[in-house]
């Protein structure tokens, strides 16, 4: 089974979650983790499962202006934020706009502030919707991983991501064995 975990990350949290999901899948030779700026349509046609994640900005997927605001916030010493090396790349919304139709299994996740989703929004919901609109079938319900008010992953979130990855691999294995 081949899996591609694609992420957009501003402060490294979504990147860390993507890596933990991949580790949980326990398919080291068959799982690639890539920033969205490096994911091509050709790559998507060559995998059994696509997992896509990004940060929640302004109640949904990031936009050019929200990514710029995140970069600007990281420049303020008082914020103690550090940009992920991939932060300057393309965002998921723009990537989806240029994607076209892709067939196969997919799953979506996000990182968002620790608060009820009604207050924070959930990028994962929009990601899942976009995955379906581009022809993919969801292998799991969208998942959120939480950060605190200082943009740090909450304790246990990497472990939850690992387990979510294990569950995705199990689902994929089960689906593959029935076909």
C-alpha positions in Angstrom: 0.0 0.0 0.0 1.2 3.4 -0.9 0.2 6.5 1.2 0.9 10.2 0.7 0.5 12.5 3.6 0.2 16.1 2.4 0.3 19.0 4.8 0.3 22.8 5.0 1.9 24.2 8.2 2.7 27.6 9.4 4.3 27.0 12.9 5.2 23.4 12.5 2.2 21.8 14.4 0.4 20.4 11.3 3.8 19.2 10.0 4.4 17.3 13.3 0.9 15.8 13.2 1.5 14.7 9.5 4.7 12.9 10.6 2.9 11.3 13.5 0.1 10.0 11.3 2.7 8.6 8.9 4.5 6.9 11.8 1.3 5.4 13.0 0.7 3.8 9.6 3.7 1.6 10.2 4.4 1.4 6.4 7.8 3.1 6.4 8.8 2.3 2.8 5.3 3.1 1.4 4.4 6.4 3.2 5.7 9.7 2.0 5.1 13.0 3.9 5.2 16.1 1.8 4.4 19.8 2.1 1.5 20.8 -0.2 3.9 22.8 -2.4 5.6 19.6 -3.4 2.6 17.4 -4.0 1.8 16.9 -7.7 -1.3 15.4 -9.4 0.9 12.7 -10.9 1.9 11.6 -7.3 -1.7 11.3 -6.3 -2.5 8.9 -9.1 0.2 6.5 -7.8 -1.0 6.0 -4.2 -3.7 4.0 -2.4 -4.5 6.7 0.2 -4.1 10.4 0.3 -4.1 12.1 3.7 -4.4 15.9 3.6 -4.1 18.4 6.5 -3.7 22.0 7.3 -4.1 24.6 10.0 -7.5 26.2 10.7 -7.4 29.9 9.9 -10.4 32.2 10.3 -12.8 29.2 10.8 -11.5 27.2 7.7 -8.7 26.5 5.4 -6.0 29.2 5.1 -6.1 31.9 2.5 -3.3 34.0 1.2 -4.0 36.8 3.6 -4.3 34.5 6.7 -0.9 32.9 5.7 0.6 36.4 5.5 -0.9 37.3 8.9 0.7 34.1 10.3 4.1 35.1 8.9 3.8 38.6 10.2 2.9 37.3 13.7 6.0 35.1 13.7 8.1 38.2 13.1 7.0 39.7 16.4 9.4 38.7 19.2 6.7 38.8 21.8 4.8 36.0 20.1 7.6 33.4 20.4 6.5 31.8 17.2 8.7 30.0 14.7 7.7 29.4 11.1 7.8 26.0 9.6 10.4 25.8 6.8 7.5 25.2 4.3 5.3 28.1 5.5 6.1 30.3 2.5 4.8 27.7 0.1 1.3 27.4 -1.5 -1.7 26.8 0.7 -4.2 23.9 0.5 -7.0 26.1 -0.8 -4.8 27.2 -3.8 -3.6 23.6 -4.3 -7.1 22.3 -4.4 -8.0 25.0 -6.9 -5.4 23.6 -9.4 -5.9 19.9 -8.6 -8.4 18.4 -11.0 -10.1 15.0 -10.6 -8.3 12.3 -8.5 -9.8 8.9 -7.8 -9.1 6.9 -4.7 -9.3 6.9 -0.9 -8.5 10.0 1.2 -8.7 11.5 4.7 -8.5 15.0 6.0 -7.2 16.6 9.2 -6.5 19.9 10.7 -4.9 21.6 13.6 -7.0 24.2 15.5 -7.2 26.0 18.8 -8.5 24.2 21.8 -12.1 25.4 22.0 -15.4 24.1 20.7 -15.4 23.9 16.8 -18.4 26.3 16.7 -16.0 29.0 17.9 -12.8 28.0 16.1 -14.1 26.4 12.9 -12.5 23.3 11.4 -10.3 23.3 8.3 -10.7 19.5 8.3 -14.3 19.8 7.3 -13.4 22.0 4.3 -10.5 19.7 3.4 -12.9 16.6 3.4 -15.4 18.5 1.3 -12.7 19.4 -1.3 -11.4 15.8 -1.3 -14.9 14.5 -2.2 -15.4 17.3 -4.8 -12.2 16.2 -6.5 -13.4 12.6 -6.8 -12.0 10.9 -3.7 -13.8 8.7 -1.3 -13.2 9.4 2.4 -11.7 6.6 4.4 -12.4 8.3 7.7 -14.2 11.2 9.2 -12.2 14.4 9.3 -10.1 14.8 12.4 -8.9 17.8 14.4 -5.7 18.0 16.5 -5.6 20.8 19.1 -3.1 23.6 20.0 -3.2 25.9 22.9 -3.4 29.7 22.9 0.4 29.8 22.4 0.2 27.7 19.2 1.7 24.6 20.9 0.3 21.2 20.4 -1.6 20.0 23.5 -0.1 17.1 25.4 -1.2 13.8 23.8 -2.0 15.1 20.4 0.9 13.5 18.7 -0.1 10.2 20.2 -3.7 10.7 19.0 -2.3 11.4 15.5 -0.3 8.2 15.7 -3.4 6.2 16.6 -5.4 7.9 13.9 -2.7 6.8 11.4 -2.9 3.3 12.7 -6.6 3.3 12.2 -6.3 4.7 8.7 -3.8 1.9 7.8 -6.2 -0.7 9.3 -9.1 0.7 7.3 -7.1 0.8 4.1 -5.9 -2.8 4.7 -9.4 -4.0 5.3 -10.7 -2.3 2.2 -7.9 -3.7 0.0 -8.5 -7.2 1.3 -12.1 -7.1 0.2 -11.4 -6.0 -3.4 
